[in-house]
């Protein structure tokens, strides 16, 4: 974890459909101050066709027992094209 401020540590995670993270905030004395569960929530007003949105659609299909071959092929094609057109220098 990264120390954002003295004594305050943070972690960054990306959640996809069907995923969740349990968290707990602990005092310096070791007492649990709070705990909870964070779950993926797809915003209704945000849409797009970027890598994250494509991976979310694939994950949703797989969580429902569907194999998303077309979506996976589209994702791989888009990532390959982006890599070839815009190489990191």
C-alpha positions as CSV (number, residue, x, y, z in Angstrom):
1,X,0.0,0.0,0.0
2,X,1.0,3.6,-0.6
3,X,1.3,6.1,2.3
4,X,-0.7,9.0,1.1
5,X,-0.3,11.0,4.3
6,X,1.7,10.1,7.4
7,X,0.0,7.0,8.8
8,X,-2.7,6.9,6.1
9,X,-2.2,4.1,3.6
10,X,-4.2,3.6,0.4
11,X,-4.5,0.9,-2.2
12,X,-6.0,1.1,-5.8
13,X,-7.9,-1.7,-7.4
14,X,-10.0,-2.0,-10.5
15,X,-13.2,-3.9,-10.1
16,X,-15.0,-5.7,-12.9
17,X,-18.5,-7.1,-12.9
18,X,-19.0,-9.8,-10.2
19,X,-16.0,-8.7,-8.2
20,X,-16.0,-7.3,-4.7
21,X,-13.4,-6.2,-2.1
22,X,-13.7,-6.5,1.7
23,X,-12.0,-3.7,3.6
24,X,-11.2,-2.8,7.2
25,X,-9.9,0.4,8.7
26,X,-7.8,-0.2,11.8
27,X,-6.5,2.3,14.3
28,X,-2.8,2.4,15.4
29,X,-3.9,0.5,18.5
30,X,-5.2,-2.3,16.4
31,X,-8.9,-1.6,17.0
32,X,-11.2,-2.0,14.0
33,X,-12.8,1.4,13.3
34,X,-15.0,0.3,10.4
35,X,-15.2,-2.4,7.8
36,X,-17.3,-3.1,4.7
37,X,-17.6,-4.5,1.2
38,X,-17.1,-2.7,-2.1
39,X,-18.7,-4.1,-5.1
40,X,-18.6,-3.3,-8.8
41,X,-21.4,-1.0,-9.9
42,X,-21.6,0.0,-13.6
43,X,-22.7,3.6,-13.9
44,X,-25.8,4.1,-15.9
45,X,-24.8,7.4,-17.4
46,X,-21.3,6.4,-18.5
47,X,-20.9,4.5,-21.7
48,X,-18.0,4.0,-24.0
49,X,-16.0,1.6,-26.1
50,X,-12.7,1.8,-24.3
51,X,-10.7,-1.2,-22.9
52,X,-12.3,-1.0,-19.5
53,X,-15.9,-1.0,-20.9
54,X,-15.0,-3.9,-23.2
55,X,-13.5,-5.9,-20.4
56,X,-16.6,-5.2,-18.2
57,X,-18.9,-6.5,-21.0
58,X,-16.8,-9.6,-21.3
59,X,-16.8,-10.2,-17.5
60,X,-20.6,-9.7,-17.3
61,X,-21.1,-12.3,-20.1
62,X,-18.8,-14.8,-18.4
63,X,-20.5,-14.2,-15.0
64,X,-23.8,-15.2,-16.7
65,X,-22.3,-18.3,-18.2
66,X,-21.8,-17.0,-21.8
67,X,-18.6,-17.2,-23.6
68,X,-18.0,-13.8,-25.3
69,X,-15.9,-14.9,-28.3
70,X,-16.9,-11.9,-30.4
71,X,-16.3,-9.4,-27.6
72,X,-12.9,-11.0,-26.8
73,X,-11.9,-10.8,-30.5
74,X,-12.9,-7.1,-30.6
75,X,-11.0,-6.4,-27.5
76,X,-7.8,-8.1,-28.7
77,X,-8.1,-6.4,-32.1
78,X,-8.5,-2.9,-30.5
79,X,-5.6,-3.4,-28.1
80,X,-3.3,-4.7,-30.9
81,X,-4.3,-1.9,-33.2
82,X,-3.7,0.7,-30.5
83,X,-0.3,-0.8,-29.7
84,X,0.8,-0.8,-33.3
85,X,-0.5,2.7,-34.1
86,X,0.6,4.4,-30.9
87,X,3.8,2.6,-29.6
88,X,5.2,3.8,-26.3
89,X,8.4,5.6,-27.0
